Amino acid sequence: MLRSRAKNVSKTVKNLDAFPKVPESYVETSPVGGTFSVVTCCLIVWLLYAEISYYLDANFKFRFVPDTDFDAKLKINVDLTVAMPCHAIGADILDSTGQNVLQFGSLEQEDTWFELSPQQRRHFDGMRQVNSYLREEFHAIQELLWRSGQSTLFGDMPKRTVNPSTPPDACRIFGSLVLNKVAGNFHITAGHSLALPRGHIHISAFMSESDYNFTHRINRFSFGDPSPGIIHPLEGDEKITDQNTMLYQYFVDVVPTEVNTFLSRLDTYQYSVKDHERPIDHHKGSHGIPGIFFKYDMSALKVQVTQERDSPIQFIVRLCAVIAGIYVTSGLINSFVQIVVNILKCKYIKKPIQNVVAEKVQIPPGQPTHVPVSLLQNDEPTTNIQTLDLTTGSVQKSPDIITSHYVLHT
């Protein structure tokens, strides 16, 4: 019973086929149709590959939203070289609350030489050129940068292989600090800093203006953790001056950035900067303190970077649409080409028409009146034998059709 029921169900399912098939006897093959079939298959495979690549290669969406994370911390990363000995300068940070953030840590200082070795100079010049190009063309290549997955585009400065014979004449200041997420001022001036209850001072009483030299080179200056797609404008910057009392000011606008990808989530920062420099001359009315000042402020808006892609259902629907569209379009083009080819064949290629010439064959008297004649046409088999009535005494013979005849004597 179960087997017979299964056969009935299978037969019923076959009868319910909603897609009838065209019998093979009705299908006409042609070189044009075969060519279109091959081209259509290749085009479908190529479009499928493009659609799958586009689906896997997700897009990045950028949105501006208000920054409501007021309790977050701000991480600053610094690596710069000043053309003054470490004992002659001081580096510290003050935020808008008046709190000296050196209590959160301090930056490291290392005596070095300001003049770079040939290998270091090539590295720094390459970093400066690349960073300059990225700043100018960022809007054109930002998608490529975000997709690259490289959090840092530059390697570390190579070490010196041979140290100069002269004493170190520069100071390298580097490290990272975690600060309050408020506006602040990171500065480097002459003399070591001394913290006070209401601020701090730099002790430079034993230095003269001839000892000042605020020529500097910035190897690294960023906020937050490294992330792909973020360009730090100050990296690769170098300022060289021949004046001792020079004031360099950098006005930095820090923008919080939230990066959400399929694999990770990261809170970081990017910034824009404007710089200004002027010599300090009190006699000419140019007042101030010589040094290097980075004044940063927090933006009220936050950038959300989200990696998005279509849902699997939309992806499948798009694939079906691509395959069906190419298939239908190729069928229409194939039909049109077939019609054009048939018209051209009928117009320019004419088949020769064979003329039938009638010839009278005289039958002498006394011969049999019925003679079987084999009419062997060009397209008929040799077994087709007919009987001709020869009572009329003559028969119409076509040399193009009748190939042989014989007379049977009775």
Salt bridges, closest charged atoms under 4 A:
ASP17 OD2 - LYS21 NZ 3.17
GLU51 OE1 - ARG318 NE 2.62
ASP57 OD1 - ARG147 NH1 2.45
ASP67 OD2 - LYS181 NZ 2.77
ASP79 OD1 - ARG172 NE 3.07
ASP92 OD1 - HIS187 NE2 2.72
ASP92 OD2 - HIS200 NE2 2.79
ASP92 OD1 - HIS202 NE2 3.71
GLU110 OE1 - ARG172 NH1 3.37
ASP125 OD1 - ARG121 NH1 3.21
ASP125 OD1 - ARG128 NH2 2.88
GLU143 OE1 - ARG147 NH2 3.33
ASP225 OD1 - LYS75 NZ 3.41
ASP237 OD2 - LYS239 NZ 3.96
GLU238 OE1 - ARG121 NH1 3.38
GLU238 OE1 - ARG128 NH1 3.30
GLU238 OE2 - ARG217 NE 3.18
GLU258 OE2 - ARG265 NH2 3.26
GLU258 OE1 - LYS302 NZ 3.21
ASP267 OD2 - ARG265 NH1 3.20
ASP275 OD2 - LYS239 NZ 3.19
GLU277 OE1 - LYS239 NZ 3.52
GLU308 OE2 - ARG63 NH2 2.89
ASP310 OD2 - ARG318 NH1 2.97
